[in-house]
C-alpha cells in the first residue's frame, strides 16, 4: 500500500510519525548532565531522564514486537548512552517501524491481537501506544521545568512561546523537522529562539 492510498488507518501511521518528532524534540532539550536527574532528588519512584529514555526505547520496541509483530532491531538501546546516542538510536528504530506501518492494509490493523491479558485490534494497540508515549513525554517536559528550562511547543503554544492560544501565541518547535533535529544534536546547534511569556498569565484562571 502506498502513502498516497493509506486506507482507513493511515492516520494512525501519520500520528505515530508526529509522535516520533515530539519525543525527539523533547529529548533534544535535555543535556547530558541532566540524565541522572529525578523529579525529587533521592526518590527513585520518579524516573530519571536517563530512565525515561531507556523506557521509551525498550517499552516501544517490546510493544511493536510482541503485540504488533513488527521487529526492526535486536538492540533497542544505544551502545553509548548519551543524549545523542538515545536520539539517534530511537530515531533509527522508530522510523523503521513507521515504514512498516505505512505498508499495512486495513485487514492488518483490524486483526485482533493479545494486549496483555486482553484482546484488541492492532489499531487499538497503536492508539494506546501513542497515548502511552504522550503520557511519558508530559513527565519529561515537567522535568525540563524542574531544570529551569524553556519549553518549545509539542502540541501548541507554551508559556515560553507567548502563552495561551486565546492570546494568539505562536507554535514554535525547537527544530523545523527530524532531519534538522538530528543534524543539530550532532552539531550542538541550539533550538529555535523563544519570545518568552506574553503580557497575560498562561492560565485560564490567573491569580487575581
TIFI-995551 format. One record per residue (C-alpha): residue number from 1; residue in one letter; x, y, z. Coordinates in nm, 4 decimals, padded with zeros to 6 digits, always signed. Each point is the difference from the previous one (the first is absolute). Layout:
N
- NUM  A  X  Y  Z
...
This chain:
208
- 1  X  +00.0000  +00.0000  +00.0000
- 2  X  +00.1447  +00.3355  -00.0973
- 3  X  -00.0032  +00.3167  +00.2095
- 4  X  -00.2373  +00.1480  -00.2608
- 5  X  -00.2556  -00.2687  +00.0876
- 6  X  +00.0389  -00.0592  +00.3752
- 7  X  -00.3390  -00.1609  +00.0615
- 8  X  -00.2221  +00.0663  +00.2975
- 9  X  +00.2864  -00.0147  +00.2523
- 10  X  +00.2616  +00.2108  -00.1736
- 11  X  -00.0702  +00.2751  +00.2506
- 12  X  +00.1454  -00.2201  +00.2749
- 13  X  +00.3283  -00.0331  -00.1876
- 14  X  -00.0038  +00.3780  -00.0529
- 15  X  -00.0636  +00.0553  +00.3713
- 16  X  +00.2802  -00.2372  +00.0943
- 17  X  +00.2302  +00.1983  -00.2306
- 18  X  -00.0805  +00.3230  +00.1838
- 19  X  +00.0562  -00.1761  +00.3334
- 20  X  +00.3521  -00.0954  -00.1073
- 21  X  +00.0821  +00.3657  -00.0579
- 22  X  -00.1625  +00.1064  +00.3278
- 23  X  +00.1982  -00.2578  +00.2006
- 24  X  +00.3285  +00.1009  -00.1587
- 25  X  -00.0752  +00.3722  +00.0242
- 26  X  -00.0461  -00.0427  +00.3747
- 27  X  +00.3151  -00.2079  +00.0387
- 28  X  +00.1990  +00.2556  -00.1987
- 29  X  -00.0714  +00.2626  +00.2683
- 30  X  +00.1813  -00.2009  +00.2684
- 31  X  +00.3755  -00.0025  +00.0541
- 32  X  +00.2258  -00.2916  +00.0799
- 33  X  +00.0443  +00.1239  +00.3563
- 34  X  -00.3793  -00.0202  +00.0423
- 35  X  -00.0180  -00.3771  -00.0501
- 36  X  +00.0186  -00.0981  +00.3717
- 37  X  -00.2484  +00.2694  +00.1090
- 38  X  -00.3218  -00.1148  +00.1717
- 39  X  -00.3131  +00.2055  +00.0798
- 40  X  +00.0952  -00.0190  +00.3664
- 41  X  +00.3675  -00.0652  +00.0788
- 42  X  +00.0556  -00.3312  +00.1775
- 43  X  -00.3537  -00.1285  -00.0681
- 44  X  +00.0263  -00.2936  -00.2404
- 45  X  -00.3757  -00.0125  -00.0542
- 46  X  +00.0361  +00.2775  -00.2569
- 47  X  +00.1882  -00.1045  -00.3127
- 48  X  +00.3188  +00.1840  -00.0844
- 49  X  +00.0422  +00.1507  -00.3464
- 50  X  +00.2188  -00.2975  -00.0922
- 51  X  -00.2605  -00.2479  +00.1246
- 52  X  -00.2669  +00.1770  -00.2056
- 53  X  +00.2087  -00.0405  -00.3148
- 54  X  +00.0717  -00.3651  +00.0775
- 55  X  -00.3679  -00.0670  +00.0669
- 56  X  -00.1113  +00.1637  -00.3247
- 57  X  +00.2452  -00.2009  -00.2079
- 58  X  -00.0540  -00.3370  +00.1696
- 59  X  -00.3741  +00.0257  +00.0637
- 60  X  -00.0893  +00.1166  -00.3507
- 61  X  +00.2193  -00.2663  -00.1568
- 62  X  -00.1653  -00.2673  +00.2171
- 63  X  -00.3532  +00.1145  -00.0883
- 64  X  +00.0722  -00.0032  -00.3720
- 65  X  +00.1701  -00.3402  +00.0115
- 66  X  -00.2393  -00.1904  +00.2253
- 67  X  -00.3357  +00.1631  -00.0756
- 68  X  +00.0362  +00.1226  -00.3570
- 69  X  +00.2518  -00.2496  -00.1404
- 70  X  +00.2320  +00.2752  -00.1251
- 71  X  +00.3673  -00.0755  +00.0674
- 72  X  +00.2537  +00.2608  -00.1104
- 73  X  +00.2964  -00.0397  +00.2365
- 74  X  +00.1615  -00.2416  +00.2418
- 75  X  +00.1554  +00.2893  +00.1916
- 76  X  -00.2523  +00.2705  +00.0983
- 77  X  +00.2545  +00.1892  +00.2148
- 78  X  +00.3026  +00.1935  -00.1277
- 79  X  +00.3490  -00.1335  +00.0521
- 80  X  +00.0983  +00.3297  +00.1624
- 81  X  -00.2724  +00.1335  +00.2287
- 82  X  +00.0304  +00.3715  -00.0612
- 83  X  -00.2752  +00.2369  -00.1060
- 84  X  +00.1232  -00.0183  -00.3593
- 85  X  +00.0249  -00.3781  +00.0212
- 86  X  -00.3613  -00.0342  +00.1129
- 87  X  -00.1286  +00.2518  -00.2559
- 88  X  +00.1684  -00.1759  -00.2915
- 89  X  -00.0815  -00.3536  +00.1171
- 90  X  -00.3682  +00.0735  +00.0626
- 91  X  -00.0331  +00.1897  -00.3281
- 92  X  +00.1479  -00.2902  -00.1959
- 93  X  -00.2304  -00.2624  +00.1543
- 94  X  -00.3136  +00.2156  +00.0024
- 95  X  +00.0388  +00.0989  -00.3655
- 96  X  +00.0372  -00.3670  -00.0913
- 97  X  -00.3222  -00.0747  +00.1879
- 98  X  -00.1726  +00.2900  -00.1756
- 99  X  +00.1033  -00.1384  -00.3376
- 100  X  -00.1586  -00.3336  +00.0901
- 101  X  -00.3217  +00.1619  +00.1225
- 102  X  -00.0380  +00.1941  -00.3223
- 103  X  -00.0129  -00.3238  -00.1960
- 104  X  -00.2707  -00.1702  +00.2077
- 105  X  -00.3417  -00.0695  -00.1504
- 106  X  -00.3270  +00.0627  +00.1826
- 107  X  -00.0377  -00.3694  +00.0802
- 108  X  +00.3293  +00.0037  +00.1900
- 109  X  -00.1092  +00.2972  +00.2119
- 110  X  -00.3337  -00.1647  +00.0794
- 111  X  +00.1374  -00.3420  +00.0948
- 112  X  -00.0367  -00.0797  +00.3723
- 113  X  +00.3237  -00.0582  +00.1927
- 114  X  +00.0991  -00.0597  +00.3613
- 115  X  +00.0260  +00.3142  +00.2116
- 116  X  +00.1291  -00.1234  +00.3362
- 117  X  -00.2912  -00.2112  +00.1303
- 118  X  -00.2476  +00.1518  -00.2504
- 119  X  -00.0657  -00.0221  -00.3724
- 120  X  -00.0159  +00.3159  -00.2076
- 121  X  +00.0423  +00.1034  -00.3639
- 122  X  +00.3407  +00.1171  -00.1157
- 123  X  -00.1513  +00.3440  -00.0660
- 124  X  -00.1040  +00.0143  +00.3658
- 125  X  +00.3469  -00.1077  +00.1153
- 126  X  +00.1745  +00.2675  -00.2089
- 127  X  -00.2417  +00.2628  +00.1331
- 128  X  +00.0786  -00.1074  +00.3559
- 129  X  +00.3742  +00.0029  -00.0770
- 130  X  -00.0232  +00.3588  -00.1230
- 131  X  -00.1872  +00.0995  +00.3174
- 132  X  +00.2605  -00.1816  +00.2117
- 133  X  +00.2809  +00.1922  -00.1688
- 134  X  -00.1795  +00.3324  +00.0482
- 135  X  -00.0460  -00.0779  +00.3704
- 136  X  +00.3728  -00.0478  +00.0529
- 137  X  +00.0872  +00.3028  -00.2101
- 138  X  -00.2130  +00.2078  +00.2351
- 139  X  +00.2116  -00.1247  +00.2880
- 140  X  +00.3149  +00.0913  -00.1909
- 141  X  -00.1149  +00.3550  -00.0734
- 142  X  -00.0735  +00.0360  +00.3712
- 143  X  +00.3606  -00.1053  +00.0643
- 144  X  +00.1161  +00.2713  -00.2388
- 145  X  -00.1925  +00.2510  +00.2126
- 146  X  +00.1628  -00.1426  +00.3138
- 147  X  +00.3331  +00.0693  -00.1694
- 148  X  -00.1058  +00.3570  -00.0712
- 149  X  -00.0034  -00.0396  -00.3773
- 150  X  -00.2153  +00.1692  -00.2609
- 151  X  -00.2614  -00.2138  -00.1735
- 152  X  -00.0647  +00.0007  -00.3708
- 153  X  -00.3289  -00.1163  -00.1451
- 154  X  -00.1023  -00.3629  -00.0061
- 155  X  -00.3720  +00.0339  -00.0793
- 156  X  -00.0523  +00.3754  +00.0110
- 157  X  +00.1226  +00.3193  +00.1638
- 158  X  +00.1836  -00.0048  +00.3326
- 159  X  +00.0726  +00.2686  +00.2565
- 160  X  +00.3355  +00.0459  -00.1736
- 161  X  -00.1506  +00.0423  -00.3476
- 162  X  -00.2266  +00.2772  +00.1246
- 163  X  -00.2748  -00.1571  +00.2092
- 164  X  -00.3370  -00.1472  -00.0903
- 165  X  -00.1679  -00.0505  -00.3367
- 166  X  -00.2613  +00.2617  +00.0995
- 167  X  +00.2859  +00.2526  +00.0114
- 168  X  +00.1001  -00.1001  -00.3557
- 169  X  +00.3317  -00.1352  +00.1242
- 170  X  +00.1897  -00.1740  -00.2787
- 171  X  +00.0969  -00.3657  -00.0257
- 172  X  +00.3800  -00.0204  -00.0034
- 173  X  +00.1685  -00.3370  -00.0337
- 174  X  +00.3659  -00.0298  +00.1029
- 175  X  +00.1024  -00.1120  -00.3504
- 176  X  -00.1705  +00.0148  -00.3384
- 177  X  -00.0086  -00.3762  -00.0505
- 178  X  +00.1633  -00.3296  +00.0848
- 179  X  +00.2953  +00.0446  -00.2335
- 180  X  +00.0759  +00.3407  +00.1463
- 181  X  -00.0364  -00.1357  +00.3540
- 182  X  +00.2430  -00.2884  -00.0538
- 183  X  +00.2547  +00.2306  -00.1636
- 184  X  -00.0355  +00.2521  +00.2831
- 185  X  +00.0494  -00.2617  +00.2714
- 186  X  +00.3168  -00.1194  -00.1704
- 187  X  +00.1320  +00.3536  -00.0491
- 188  X  -00.1168  +00.1435  +00.3322
- 189  X  -00.2173  +00.2590  -00.1751
- 190  X  -00.2452  +00.1676  +00.2415
- 191  X  -00.3757  -00.0213  -00.0610
- 192  X  -00.2107  +00.2801  -00.1443
- 193  X  -00.0091  +00.3129  +00.2185
- 194  X  -00.3129  +00.0652  +00.2040
- 195  X  -00.1729  +00.3316  +00.0722
- 196  X  -00.0832  -00.0907  +00.3607
- 197  X  -00.3275  +00.0609  +00.1866
- 198  X  -00.2346  +00.2599  -00.1359
- 199  X  -00.1668  +00.2690  +00.2108
- 200  X  -00.2797  -00.2317  +00.1151
- 201  X  +00.0261  -00.2848  +00.2499
- 202  X  +00.0184  -00.3433  -00.1715
- 203  X  -00.3108  -00.1186  +00.1846
- 204  X  -00.3732  -00.0055  -00.0658
- 205  X  -00.0452  +00.1082  +00.3638
- 206  X  +00.2893  +00.2313  +00.0865
- 207  X  +00.0602  +00.1146  +00.3547
- 208  X  -00.1809  +00.3205  +00.0822
